Amino acid sequence: MRKVNWAQVGKITEPGRYMFRFGYVIVTAEDLSIWQKYPEAAFTLIPMFSSGPQEEYKLGAFDLSGGGA
């Protein structure tokens, strides 16, 4: 499974839907609070159904060892 860390998404500071190299990543306020507390945490990307040409992902379980993709 693909994982992503805070640095890979540009250390964003607001929840939202962000373009990433292989589609969109949806980041919630809760996801951001984890990254603020654990900056090296890597979240598993969970594919979502999307009707457009780009894939969409939400962030799932996280790993504190920082194993980003």
C-alpha positions as CSV (number, residue, x, y, z in Angstrom):
1,M,0.0,0.0,0.0
2,R,1.1,3.5,-0.7
3,K,1.9,5.8,2.2
4,V,2.4,9.5,2.4
5,N,4.1,11.7,5.0
6,W,3.6,15.4,5.8
7,A,6.6,16.6,3.9
8,Q,5.5,14.8,0.7
9,V,2.2,16.8,0.7
10,G,4.0,20.1,1.2
11,K,3.5,20.4,5.0
12,I,0.0,21.8,4.4
13,T,-1.7,23.6,7.3
14,E,-5.4,23.5,6.4
15,P,-7.7,20.6,5.8
16,G,-8.9,20.1,2.2
17,R,-8.4,18.3,-1.1
18,Y,-4.9,18.6,-2.5
19,M,-3.4,17.6,-5.8
20,F,-0.7,15.0,-5.4
21,R,1.5,13.4,-8.0
22,F,-0.9,10.5,-8.7
23,G,-4.3,12.1,-7.8
24,Y,-6.0,14.1,-5.1
25,V,-5.5,13.6,-1.3
26,I,-8.2,14.6,1.1
27,V,-6.7,15.7,4.4
28,T,-8.9,16.3,7.5
29,A,-8.3,18.5,10.6
30,E,-7.7,15.2,12.5
31,D,-5.0,14.1,10.1
32,L,-3.3,17.5,10.4
33,S,-3.3,17.3,14.2
34,I,-1.5,13.9,14.0
35,W,1.1,15.4,11.7
36,Q,1.6,18.4,13.9
37,K,2.2,16.1,16.9
38,Y,4.2,13.4,14.9
39,P,5.7,15.2,11.8
40,E,7.3,12.0,10.5
41,A,4.1,9.9,10.6
42,A,3.2,8.2,7.3
43,F,-0.5,7.6,6.5
44,T,-1.8,4.8,4.3
45,L,-3.6,6.1,1.3
46,I,-7.1,4.7,1.0
47,P,-8.6,4.9,-2.6
48,M,-12.0,6.5,-2.9
49,F,-14.5,6.1,-5.7
50,S,-14.1,9.1,-8.0
51,S,-16.1,10.1,-11.1
52,G,-13.3,12.2,-12.6
53,P,-10.1,11.3,-14.4
54,Q,-8.0,11.7,-11.3
55,E,-7.9,9.2,-8.5
56,E,-8.9,10.4,-5.0
57,Y,-7.5,9.2,-1.7
58,K,-8.2,9.7,2.0
59,L,-5.7,9.1,4.7
60,G,-6.1,5.9,6.7
61,A,-4.0,4.3,9.4
62,F,-0.7,5.9,10.2
63,D,2.8,4.6,11.0
64,L,5.1,6.6,13.3
65,S,8.2,5.1,11.8
66,G,7.9,7.5,8.8
67,G,7.7,4.9,6.0
68,G,6.5,7.3,3.3
69,A,6.2,6.2,-0.3
